[in-house]
Amino acid sequence: MIEQDYDSTDIWDEDDIYLVDNKDSSDSSILNREWERRHSQFHTMGFRDGITAGKEASAQEGFNHGFMQSASAGYSWGLVRGISRHGTRLV
């Protein structure tokens, strides 16, 4: 068994980071960086997709509401114009 000096001020155990220098740690480091990059990329894509879907749903809801209001108002306005233009009375 190899004894190592214990440094109580080294709370992050930083000296041991430089002792590991093999292919496995290099591969692991590359995989971790790739995972972080992909995670960030897909997180951003998901956020954008969510915003787009929210905007579309909100726009459609607003259109439906506005269409109902305008159809009623348009019908009433059409009756007023028709009566005033033709001078006839609707029963």
N, C-alpha and C positions, 0 to 999 in steps of 0.2 A: 504494500500500500504506500502511495506517495503522499507525503504530508505537504500541505501548502500553508504558507503563513496566512493568518487571518488578520485582515485589516478592518477594524471596527468603523473606520471612517468611510470605507468603500461600500456604501449601502446599496449601490446599484450593481456591484460585482462586475465592474467594467473591465477588470484585467482579464477575466475569463473569456471575454468576447474575442480577443485576439489569439487565444490558444487554439481555437477551432479553425482549421484551415484545410478543409478537404472538399472533395467533389460533392458530397451530400449536402453540405451547408450551402454551397454555391447554387446547387439545383433548388434547394429549398428557398433560398433568397430570390431566385428568379421566379419561382412559382408564386411566392408571396407578392412580389411586385406586379406580376401579371394578374393575380387575383384582385389586388387593389385597383388596378387600372380598369379591369372589366367591371368590377363592382361599381366604381364611380361612373363608368360609361352607361351601364344599364340603369343605374339609379337616376341619372340625368334624363335618359330616354323615357323612363317611366313617369318622371315628373312632368316632362313635356307632354306626353300622351294624356296624362290626367288633366292638365290645364286645357288642352285642346278639347277633350271630351266635355269638360265642364262648360267651356265657352259655347260649344255647339248645343248642349242641353239648355243652357240659359237663353241662347238666341231663339231656339225653337219654342220654348215656353213663352217668351216675350212676343214672338210672332203670333202664336195661337191666341194669346190674350188680346193683342191689338187687333187681330183679324175679327174676333167676335165683337169687339166694341165698334169697329169701323163698319161692319156689315149692318149692325142695327142702326147706326147713325146714317149710313148711306141709304138704307131703305126709307127711313123717315124723311131724309132730305129729298129723295126721289119723289115721294108722295107730295111734298110741298111744291116742288118744281112742276110736277105734272098737273096739280090742281091749279096753280097760278098761271100756267101756260095755256091750258085748255079751257079753263074756267068751268070745268065740270065738277060735279060733286060725286065723291065716292061714298058708297053706302057700306 
